[in-house]
């Protein structure tokens, strides 16, 4: 039974932590926070792409998740990853 509890805990914790982590690194509903890790990522991406951030890039996807929330499909994937990590313990 302890294994099932670890799997469930891992899944729930991962899903709950994702929006908190996005906000903490600077991907917010109001946009990318100045001086944050997200701002640094955006700057690097823009420099690498000649001044713009490419649609579908990691920065664009993370900002979309920070602004609009995480989709159900991504939550399922995060839950599966968290469950796997929980199963390791």
Jmol script that loads the backbone (N, CA, C; Angstrom):
load data "model"
ATOM      1  N   UNK A   1       0.807  -1.206   0.000  1.00  0.00           N
ATOM      2  CA  UNK A   1       0.000   0.000   0.000  1.00  0.00           C
ATOM      3  C   UNK A   1       0.848   1.269   0.000  1.00  0.00           C
ATOM      4  N   UNK A   2       2.018   1.189   0.617  1.00  0.00           N
ATOM      5  CA  UNK A   2       2.881   2.361   0.674  1.00  0.00           C
ATOM      6  C   UNK A   2       3.296   2.785  -0.734  1.00  0.00           C
ATOM      7  N   UNK A   3       3.515   1.811  -1.637  1.00  0.00           N
ATOM      8  CA  UNK A   3       3.902   2.123  -3.009  1.00  0.00           C
ATOM      9  C   UNK A   3       2.819   2.895  -3.743  1.00  0.00           C
ATOM     10  N   UNK A   4       1.574   2.497  -3.574  1.00  0.00           N
ATOM     11  CA  UNK A   4       0.458   3.201  -4.223  1.00  0.00           C
ATOM     12  C   UNK A   4       0.374   4.640  -3.706  1.00  0.00           C
ATOM     13  N   UNK A   5       0.574   4.820  -2.419  1.00  0.00           N
ATOM     14  CA  UNK A   5       0.538   6.162  -1.827  1.00  0.00           C
ATOM     15  C   UNK A   5       1.632   7.051  -2.398  1.00  0.00           C
ATOM     16  N   UNK A   6       2.826   6.486  -2.598  1.00  0.00           N
ATOM     17  CA  UNK A   6       3.933   7.256  -3.167  1.00  0.00           C
ATOM     18  C   UNK A   6       3.640   7.636  -4.608  1.00  0.00           C
ATOM     19  N   UNK A   7       3.030   6.723  -5.353  1.00  0.00           N
ATOM     20  CA  UNK A   7       2.686   7.005  -6.745  1.00  0.00           C
ATOM     21  C   UNK A   7       1.654   8.132  -6.827  1.00  0.00           C
ATOM     22  N   UNK A   8       0.608   8.043  -6.010  1.00  0.00           N
ATOM     23  CA  UNK A   8      -0.438   9.072  -6.008  1.00  0.00           C
ATOM     24  C   UNK A   8       0.128  10.410  -5.545  1.00  0.00           C
ATOM     25  N   UNK A   9       0.935  10.380  -4.495  1.00  0.00           N
ATOM     26  CA  UNK A   9       1.536  11.605  -3.979  1.00  0.00           C
ATOM     27  C   UNK A   9       2.428  12.254  -5.031  1.00  0.00           C
ATOM     28  N   UNK A  10       3.216  11.449  -5.723  1.00  0.00           N
ATOM     29  CA  UNK A  10       4.086  11.982  -6.770  1.00  0.00           C
ATOM     30  C   UNK A  10       3.291  12.645  -7.879  1.00  0.00           C
ATOM     31  N   UNK A  11       2.206  12.000  -8.303  1.00  0.00           N
ATOM     32  CA  UNK A  11       1.371  12.558  -9.378  1.00  0.00           C
ATOM     33  C   UNK A  11       0.731  13.871  -8.954  1.00  0.00           C
ATOM     34  N   UNK A  12       0.119  13.884  -7.787  1.00  0.00           N
ATOM     35  CA  UNK A  12      -0.581  15.084  -7.306  1.00  0.00           C
ATOM     36  C   UNK A  12       0.396  16.228  -7.053  1.00  0.00           C
ATOM     37  N   UNK A  13       1.528  15.915  -6.435  1.00  0.00           N
ATOM     38  CA  UNK A  13       2.516  16.953  -6.131  1.00  0.00           C
ATOM     39  C   UNK A  13       3.068  17.586  -7.401  1.00  0.00           C
ATOM     40  N   UNK A  14       3.316  16.780  -8.411  1.00  0.00           N
ATOM     41  CA  UNK A  14       3.855  17.301  -9.665  1.00  0.00           C
ATOM     42  C   UNK A  14       2.856  18.218 -10.355  1.00  0.00           C
ATOM     43  N   UNK A  15       1.603  17.807 -10.407  1.00  0.00           N
ATOM     44  CA  UNK A  15       0.572  18.633 -11.044  1.00  0.00           C
ATOM     45  C   UNK A  15       0.381  19.942 -10.274  1.00  0.00           C
ATOM     46  N   UNK A  16       0.383  19.879  -8.958  1.00  0.00           N
ATOM     47  CA  UNK A  16       0.181  21.075  -8.134  1.00  0.00           C
ATOM     48  C   UNK A  16       1.378  22.017  -8.196  1.00  0.00           C
ATOM     49  N   UNK A  17       2.573  21.462  -8.307  1.00  0.00           N
ATOM     50  CA  UNK A  17       3.787  22.282  -8.275  1.00  0.00           C
ATOM     51  C   UNK A  17       4.049  23.014  -9.591  1.00  0.00           C
ATOM     52  N   UNK A  18       3.578  22.473 -10.699  1.00  0.00           N
ATOM     53  CA  UNK A  18       3.908  23.052 -12.015  1.00  0.00           C
ATOM     54  C   UNK A  18       3.555  24.531 -12.133  1.00  0.00           C
ATOM     55  N   UNK A  19       2.325  24.964 -11.819  1.00  0.00           N
ATOM     56  CA  UNK A  19       2.028  26.395 -11.951  1.00  0.00           C
ATOM     57  C   UNK A  19       2.820  27.265 -10.975  1.00  0.00           C
ATOM     58  N   UNK A  20       3.099  26.718  -9.816  1.00  0.00           N
ATOM     59  CA  UNK A  20       3.879  27.469  -8.819  1.00  0.00           C
ATOM     60  C   UNK A  20       5.299  27.693  -9.337  1.00  0.00           C
ATOM     61  N   UNK A  21       5.870  26.650  -9.903  1.00  0.00           N
ATOM     62  CA  UNK A  21       7.228  26.753 -10.434  1.00  0.00           C
ATOM     63  C   UNK A  21       7.277  27.708 -11.628  1.00  0.00           C
ATOM     64  N   UNK A  22       6.279  27.616 -12.520  1.00  0.00           N
ATOM     65  CA  UNK A  22       6.235  28.547 -13.656  1.00  0.00           C
ATOM     66  C   UNK A  22       6.233  29.996 -13.175  1.00  0.00           C
ATOM     67  N   UNK A  23       5.410  30.292 -12.195  1.00  0.00           N
ATOM     68  CA  UNK A  23       5.353  31.651 -11.656  1.00  0.00           C
ATOM     69  C   UNK A  23       6.646  32.058 -10.975  1.00  0.00           C
ATOM     70  N   UNK A  24       7.261  31.122 -10.275  1.00  0.00           N
ATOM     71  CA  UNK A  24       8.493  31.427  -9.540  1.00  0.00           C
ATOM     72  C   UNK A  24       9.654  31.767 -10.470  1.00  0.00           C
ATOM     73  N   UNK A  25       9.681  31.159 -11.642  1.00  0.00           N
ATOM     74  CA  UNK A  25      10.767  31.468 -12.575  1.00  0.00           C
ATOM     75  C   UNK A  25      10.430  32.637 -13.507  1.00  0.00           C
ATOM     76  N   UNK A  26       9.187  33.159 -13.412  1.00  0.00           N
ATOM     77  CA  UNK A  26       8.850  34.381 -14.121  1.00  0.00           C
ATOM     78  C   UNK A  26       7.844  34.270 -15.243  1.00  0.00           C
ATOM     79  N   UNK A  27       7.274  33.093 -15.470  1.00  0.00           N
ATOM     80  CA  UNK A  27       6.223  32.949 -16.483  1.00  0.00           C
ATOM     81  C   UNK A  27       4.886  33.175 -15.801  1.00  0.00           C
ATOM     82  N   UNK A  28       4.382  34.415 -15.873  1.00  0.00           N
ATOM     83  CA  UNK A  28       3.178  34.791 -15.132  1.00  0.00           C
ATOM     84  C   UNK A  28       2.008  35.075 -16.075  1.00  0.00           C
ATOM     85  N   UNK A  29       0.831  35.229 -15.495  1.00  0.00           N
ATOM     86  CA  UNK A  29      -0.359  35.543 -16.298  1.00  0.00           C
ATOM     87  C   UNK A  29      -0.276  36.945 -16.893  1.00  0.00           C
ATOM     88  N   UNK A  30       0.550  37.800 -16.314  1.00  0.00           N
ATOM     89  CA  UNK A  30       0.721  39.158 -16.819  1.00  0.00           C
ATOM     90  C   UNK A  30       1.870  39.272 -17.819  1.00  0.00           C
ATOM     91  N   UNK A  31       2.527  38.171 -18.101  1.00  0.00           N
ATOM     92  CA  UNK A  31       3.672  38.187 -19.011  1.00  0.00           C
ATOM     93  C   UNK A  31       4.932  37.754 -18.296  1.00  0.00           C
ATOM     94  N   UNK A  32       6.049  37.875 -18.966  1.00  0.00           N
ATOM     95  CA  UNK A  32       7.324  37.470 -18.376  1.00  0.00           C
ATOM     96  C   UNK A  32       7.790  38.562 -17.419  1.00  0.00           C
ATOM     97  N   UNK A  33       8.117  38.147 -16.208  1.00  0.00           N
ATOM     98  CA  UNK A  33       8.550  39.090 -15.172  1.00  0.00           C
ATOM     99  C   UNK A  33       9.973  39.572 -15.450  1.00  0.00           C
ATOM    100  N   UNK A  34      10.166  40.876 -15.366  1.00  0.00           N
ATOM    101  CA  UNK A  34      11.486  41.466 -15.590  1.00  0.00           C
ATOM    102  C   UNK A  34      12.507  40.970 -14.580  1.00  0.00           C
ATOM    103  N   UNK A  35      13.720  40.722 -15.050  1.00  0.00           N
ATOM    104  CA  UNK A  35      14.801  40.295 -14.175  1.00  0.00           C
ATOM    105  C   UNK A  35      14.715  38.843 -13.731  1.00  0.00           C
ATOM    106  N   UNK A  36      13.796  38.098 -14.292  1.00  0.00           N
ATOM    107  CA  UNK A  36      13.596  36.709 -13.869  1.00  0.00           C
ATOM    108  C   UNK A  36      14.376  35.733 -14.761  1.00  0.00           C
ATOM    109  N   UNK A  37      14.340  34.480 -14.373  1.00  0.00           N
ATOM    110  CA  UNK A  37      14.921  33.424 -15.200  1.00  0.00           C
ATOM    111  C   UNK A  37      14.217  33.401 -16.554  1.00  0.00           C
ATOM    112  N   UNK A  38      12.908  33.574 -16.548  1.00  0.00           N
ATOM    113  CA  UNK A  38      12.144  33.591 -17.793  1.00  0.00           C
ATOM    114  C   UNK A  38      12.603  34.730 -18.711  1.00  0.00           C
ATOM    115  N   UNK A  39      12.888  35.889 -18.133  1.00  0.00           N
ATOM    116  CA  UNK A  39      13.360  37.021 -18.929  1.00  0.00           C
ATOM    117  C   UNK A  39      14.712  36.713 -19.559  1.00  0.00           C
ATOM    118  N   UNK A  40      15.563  36.056 -18.815  1.00  0.00           N
ATOM    119  CA  UNK A  40      16.868  35.658 -19.339  1.00  0.00           C
ATOM    120  C   UNK A  40      16.712  34.651 -20.479  1.00  0.00           C
ATOM    121  N   UNK A  41      15.796  33.679 -20.289  1.00  0.00           N
ATOM    122  CA  UNK A  41      15.528  32.700 -21.342  1.00  0.00           C
ATOM    123  C   UNK A  41      14.992  33.382 -22.592  1.00  0.00           C
ATOM    124  N   UNK A  42      14.081  34.339 -22.404  1.00  0.00           N
ATOM    125  CA  UNK A  42      13.492  35.046 -23.533  1.00  0.00           C
ATOM    126  C   UNK A  42      14.552  35.847 -24.271  1.00  0.00           C
ATOM    127  N   UNK A  43      15.429  36.502 -23.546  1.00  0.00           N
ATOM    128  CA  UNK A  43      16.498  37.277 -24.156  1.00  0.00           C
ATOM    129  C   UNK A  43      17.412  36.383 -24.984  1.00  0.00           C
ATOM    130  N   UNK A  44      17.796  35.257 -24.419  1.00  0.00           N
ATOM    131  CA  UNK A  44      18.669  34.317 -25.148  1.00  0.00           C
ATOM    132  C   UNK A  44      17.986  33.794 -26.404  1.00  0.00           C
ATOM    133  N   UNK A  45      16.706  33.468 -26.290  1.00  0.00           N
ATOM    134  CA  UNK A  45      15.960  32.960 -27.446  1.00  0.00           C
ATOM    135  C   UNK A  45      15.845  34.023 -28.523  1.00  0.00           C
ATOM    136  N   UNK A  46      15.596  35.256 -28.119  1.00  0.00           N
ATOM    137  CA  UNK A  46      15.470  36.348 -29.093  1.00  0.00           C
ATOM    138  C   UNK A  46      16.794  36.606 -29.802  1.00  0.00           C
ATOM    139  N   UNK A  47      17.882  36.587 -29.067  1.00  0.00           N
ATOM    140  CA  UNK A  47      19.202  36.788 -29.673  1.00  0.00           C
ATOM    141  C   UNK A  47      19.501  35.679 -30.673  1.00  0.00           C
ATOM    142  N   UNK A  48      19.188  34.442 -30.296  1.00  0.00           N
ATOM    143  CA  UNK A  48      19.455  33.296 -31.166  1.00  0.00           C
ATOM    144  C   UNK A  48      18.594  33.308 -32.416  1.00  0.00           C
ATOM    145  N   UNK A  49      17.428  33.956 -32.354  1.00  0.00           N
ATOM    146  CA  UNK A  49      16.499  33.962 -33.488  1.00  0.00           C
ATOM    147  C   UNK A  49      16.422  35.305 -34.198  1.00  0.00           C
ATOM    148  N   UNK A  50      17.431  36.125 -34.042  1.00  0.00           N
ATOM    149  CA  UNK A  50      17.458  37.390 -34.767  1.00  0.00           C
ATOM    150  C   UNK A  50      16.502  38.440 -34.252  1.00  0.00           C
ATOM    151  N   UNK A  51      16.136  38.381 -32.982  1.00  0.00           N
ATOM    152  CA  UNK A  51      15.320  39.425 -32.375  1.00  0.00           C
ATOM    153  C   UNK A  51      13.928  39.019 -31.958  1.00  0.00           C
ATOM    154  N   UNK A  52      13.489  37.837 -32.303  1.00  0.00           N
ATOM    155  CA  UNK A  52      12.150  37.391 -31.922  1.00  0.00           C
ATOM    156  C   UNK A  52      12.193  36.019 -31.279  1.00  0.00           C
ATOM    157  N   UNK A  53      11.159  35.694 -30.576  1.00  0.00           N
ATOM    158  CA  UNK A  53      11.031  34.371 -29.972  1.00  0.00           C
ATOM    159  C   UNK A  53      10.162  33.531 -30.895  1.00  0.00           C
ATOM    160  N   UNK A  54      10.698  32.408 -31.339  1.00  0.00           N
ATOM    161  CA  UNK A  54       9.992  31.555 -32.295  1.00  0.00           C
ATOM    162  C   UNK A  54       8.750  30.928 -31.658  1.00  0.00           C
ATOM    163  N   UNK A  55       7.665  30.917 -32.420  1.00  0.00           N
ATOM    164  CA  UNK A  55       6.440  30.236 -31.973  1.00  0.00           C
ATOM    165  C   UNK A  55       6.757  28.754 -31.797  1.00  0.00           C
ATOM    166  N   UNK A  56       6.262  28.177 -30.734  1.00  0.00           N
ATOM    167  CA  UNK A  56       6.495  26.758 -30.469  1.00  0.00           C
ATOM    168  C   UNK A  56       7.789  26.473 -29.744  1.00  0.00           C
ATOM    169  N   UNK A  57       8.597  27.507 -29.499  1.00  0.00           N
ATOM    170  CA  UNK A  57       9.846  27.305 -28.755  1.00  0.00           C
ATOM    171  C   UNK A  57       9.531  27.067 -27.281  1.00  0.00           C
ATOM    172  N   UNK A  58      10.512  26.613 -26.542  1.00  0.00           N
ATOM    173  CA  UNK A  58      10.319  26.346 -25.116  1.00  0.00           C
ATOM    174  C   UNK A  58       9.825  27.592 -24.389  1.00  0.00           C
ATOM    175  N   UNK A  59      10.418  28.735 -24.683  1.00  0.00           N
ATOM    176  CA  UNK A  59      10.010  29.978 -24.017  1.00  0.00           C
ATOM    177  C   UNK A  59       8.557  30.304 -24.352  1.00  0.00           C
ATOM    178  N   UNK A  60       8.181  30.158 -25.606  1.00  0.00           N
ATOM    179  CA  UNK A  60       6.805  30.454 -26.009  1.00  0.00           C
ATOM    180  C   UNK A  60       5.811  29.510 -25.346  1.00  0.00           C
ATOM    181  N   UNK A  61       6.152  28.238 -25.297  1.00  0.00           N
ATOM    182  CA  UNK A  61       5.257  27.250 -24.676  1.00  0.00           C
ATOM    183  C   UNK A  61       5.109  27.510 -23.187  1.00  0.00           C
ATOM    184  N   UNK A  62       6.223  27.776 -22.499  1.00  0.00           N
ATOM    185  CA  UNK A  62       6.159  28.035 -21.054  1.00  0.00           C
ATOM    186  C   UNK A  62       5.396  29.321 -20.753  1.00  0.00           C
ATOM    187  N   UNK A  63       5.573  30.355 -21.588  1.00  0.00           N
ATOM    188  CA  UNK A  63       4.825  31.595 -21.357  1.00  0.00           C
ATOM    189  C   UNK A  63       3.340  31.378 -21.586  1.00  0.00           C
ATOM    190  N   UNK A  64       3.012  30.597 -22.581  1.00  0.00           N
ATOM    191  CA  UNK A  64       1.603  30.283 -22.826  1.00  0.00           C
ATOM    192  C   UNK A  64       1.000  29.569 -21.619  1.00  0.00           C
ATOM    193  N   UNK A  65       1.739  28.618 -21.063  1.00  0.00           N
ATOM    194  CA  UNK A  65       1.261  27.899 -19.874  1.00  0.00           C
ATOM    195  C   UNK A  65       1.156  28.832 -18.678  1.00  0.00           C
ATOM    196  N   UNK A  66       2.106  29.753 -18.540  1.00  0.00           N
ATOM    197  CA  UNK A  66       2.062  30.708 -17.436  1.00  0.00           C
ATOM    198  C   UNK A  66       0.902  31.670 -17.559  1.00  0.00           C
ATOM    199  N   UNK A  67       0.580  32.062 -18.794  1.00  0.00           N
ATOM    200  CA  UNK A  67      -0.484  33.038 -19.016  1.00  0.00           C
ATOM    201  C   UNK A  67      -1.868  32.408 -18.997  1.00  0.00           C
ATOM    202  N   UNK A  68      -2.020  31.277 -19.652  1.00  0.00           N
ATOM    203  CA  UNK A  68      -3.349  30.680 -19.827  1.00  0.00           C
ATOM    204  C   UNK A  68      -3.596  29.476 -18.934  1.00  0.00           C
ATOM    205  N   UNK A  69      -2.584  28.993 -18.284  1.00  0.00           N
ATOM    206  CA  UNK A  69      -2.726  27.791 -17.474  1.00  0.00           C
ATOM    207  C   UNK A  69      -2.251  26.567 -18.241  1.00  0.00           C
ATOM    208  N   UNK A  70      -2.199  25.478 -17.545  1.00  0.00           N
ATOM    209  CA  UNK A  70      -1.680  24.236 -18.110  1.00  0.00           C
ATOM    210  C   UNK A  70      -2.858  23.401 -18.606  1.00  0.00           C
ATOM    211  N   UNK A  71      -2.735  22.903 -19.836  1.00  0.00           N
ATOM    212  CA  UNK A  71      -3.823  22.126 -20.430  1.00  0.00           C
ATOM    213  C   UNK A  71      -3.991  20.776 -19.732  1.00  0.00           C
ATOM    214  N   UNK A  72      -5.133  20.176 -19.942  1.00  0.00           N
ATOM    215  CA  UNK A  72      -5.417  18.861 -19.353  1.00  0.00           C
ATOM    216  C   UNK A  72      -4.424  17.826 -19.845  1.00  0.00           C
ATOM    217  N   UNK A  73      -4.085  17.869 -21.120  1.00  0.00           N
ATOM    218  CA  UNK A  73      -3.139  16.899 -21.674  1.00  0.00           C
ATOM    219  C   UNK A  73      -1.778  17.007 -20.990  1.00  0.00           C
ATOM    220  N   UNK A  74      -1.328  18.233 -20.761  1.00  0.00           N
ATOM    221  CA  UNK A  74      -0.042  18.428 -20.082  1.00  0.00           C
ATOM    222  C   UNK A  74      -0.143  17.981 -18.622  1.00  0.00           C
ATOM    223  N   UNK A  75      -1.271  18.249 -17.983  1.00  0.00           N
ATOM    224  CA  UNK A  75      -1.460  17.803 -16.606  1.00  0.00           C
ATOM    225  C   UNK A  75      -1.398  16.278 -16.515  1.00  0.00           C
ATOM    226  N   UNK A  76      -1.964  15.595 -17.505  1.00  0.00           N
ATOM    227  CA  UNK A  76      -1.900  14.134 -17.520  1.00  0.00           C
ATOM    228  C   UNK A  76      -0.449  13.675 -17.649  1.00  0.00           C
ATOM    229  N   UNK A  77       0.288  14.324 -18.535  1.00  0.00           N
ATOM    230  CA  UNK A  77       1.704  13.990 -18.699  1.00  0.00           C
ATOM    231  C   UNK A  77       2.506  14.261 -17.446  1.00  0.00           C
ATOM    232  N   UNK A  78       2.247  15.400 -16.809  1.00  0.00           N
ATOM    233  CA  UNK A  78       2.938  15.721 -15.554  1.00  0.00           C
ATOM    234  C   UNK A  78       2.579  14.716 -14.464  1.00  0.00           C
ATOM    235  N   UNK A  79       1.313  14.349 -14.412  1.00  0.00           N
ATOM    236  CA  UNK A  79       0.879  13.366 -13.422  1.00  0.00           C
ATOM    237  C   UNK A  79       1.561  12.028 -13.635  1.00  0.00           C
ATOM    238  N   UNK A  80       1.691  11.618 -14.889  1.00  0.00           N
ATOM    239  CA  UNK A  80       2.361  10.358 -15.196  1.00  0.00           C
ATOM    240  C   UNK A  80       3.837  10.424 -14.798  1.00  0.00           C
ATOM    241  N   UNK A  81       4.490  11.539 -15.095  1.00  0.00           N
ATOM    242  CA  UNK A  81       5.888  11.688 -14.712  1.00  0.00           C
ATOM    243  C   UNK A  81       6.053  11.683 -13.197  1.00  0.00           C
ATOM    244  N   UNK A  82       5.167  12.390 -12.514  1.00  0.00           N
ATOM    245  CA  UNK A  82       5.220  12.406 -11.041  1.00  0.00           C
ATOM    246  C   UNK A  82       4.931  11.045 -10.446  1.00  0.00           C
ATOM    247  N   UNK A  83       4.006  10.316 -11.052  1.00  0.00           N
ATOM    248  CA  UNK A  83       3.700   8.965 -10.577  1.00  0.00           C
ATOM    249  C   UNK A  83       4.902   8.043 -10.752  1.00  0.00           C
ATOM    250  N   UNK A  84       5.588   8.199 -11.867  1.00  0.00           N
ATOM    251  CA  UNK A  84       6.795   7.394 -12.109  1.00  0.00           C
ATOM    252  C   UNK A  84       7.859   7.694 -11.068  1.00  0.00           C
ATOM    253  N   UNK A  85       8.068   8.982 -10.797  1.00  0.00           N
ATOM    254  CA  UNK A  85       9.057   9.375  -9.782  1.00  0.00           C
ATOM    255  C   UNK A  85       8.652   8.842  -8.408  1.00  0.00           C
ATOM    256  N   UNK A  86       7.349   8.944  -8.094  1.00  0.00           N
ATOM    257  CA  UNK A  86       6.866   8.407  -6.825  1.00  0.00           C
ATOM    258  C   UNK A  86       7.078   6.905  -6.728  1.00  0.00           C
ATOM    259  N   UNK A  87       6.922   6.203  -7.856  1.00  0.00           N
ATOM    260  CA  UNK A  87       7.117   4.759  -7.859  1.00  0.00           C
ATOM    261  C   UNK A  87       8.570   4.378  -7.596  1.00  0.00           C
ATOM    262  N   UNK A  88       9.490   5.264  -7.939  1.00  0.00           N
ATOM    263  CA  UNK A  88      10.909   4.976  -7.691  1.00  0.00           C
ATOM    264  C   UNK A  88      11.233   4.983  -6.203  1.00  0.00           C
ATOM    265  N   UNK A  89      10.417   5.691  -5.442  1.00  0.00           N
ATOM    266  CA  UNK A  89      10.640   5.766  -3.998  1.00  0.00           C
ATOM    267  C   UNK A  89       9.738   4.814  -3.327  1.00  0.00           C
TER     268      UNK A  89
END
end "model"
wireframe off; spacefill off
backbone 0.3
color backbone group
